[in-house]
Amino acid sequence: AMAWDKRHQITFFKISVMSWNVYFELCFCVCQRLLNLSIKTILIPFSSHKFWLHFSRL
């Protein structure tokens, strides 16, 4: 019974580690997408000529 319990715990641990890995990968992907999106939305106005003209007038 003890050996089975230990094996069961190890299996559960492996499953939980796997699901955490998947969870972290998903979070990482979402964060990367959001970061790319925010970088684009921040950089696009900065790269526009009108902005730079306005900025150089200040």
C-alpha positions in Angstrom: 0.0 0.0 0.0 2.8 2.4 0.9 4.7 1.7 -2.4 1.5 2.4 -4.4 0.9 5.6 -2.4 4.4 6.8 -3.2 4.1 5.9 -6.9 0.7 7.7 -6.9 2.2 10.8 -5.3 5.0 10.8 -7.9 2.5 10.5 -10.7 0.4 13.3 -9.3 3.6 15.4 -8.9 4.6 14.8 -12.5 1.1 15.7 -13.7 1.0 18.9 -11.6 4.5 19.9 -12.9 3.4 19.3 -16.5 0.2 21.3 -16.0 2.3 24.1 -14.4 4.6 24.1 -17.4 1.7 24.4 -19.8 0.2 27.1 -17.6 3.5 29.1 -17.6 3.9 28.6 -21.3 0.4 30.0 -21.9 1.1 32.9 -19.6 4.4 33.6 -21.3 2.7 33.5 -24.8 0.0 35.9 -23.6 2.5 38.2 -22.0 4.6 38.2 -25.1 1.6 39.0 -27.3 0.5 41.9 -25.0 4.1 43.2 -24.8 4.4 43.1 -28.6 1.1 44.8 -28.9 1.9 47.5 -26.4 5.3 48.1 -28.0 3.7 48.5 -31.4 1.0 50.9 -30.1 3.7 52.9 -28.3 6.2 52.9 -31.2 3.8 53.6 -34.1 2.9 57.1 -32.9 6.5 57.7 -32.0 7.7 56.8 -35.4 5.2 59.0 -37.2 6.6 62.2 -38.7 3.9 64.4 -37.3 4.9 63.4 -33.8 8.5 64.2 -34.4 7.7 67.5 -36.0 5.6 68.3 -33.0 8.3 67.1 -30.6 11.0 69.2 -32.4 8.8 72.3 -32.0 8.7 72.0 -28.2 
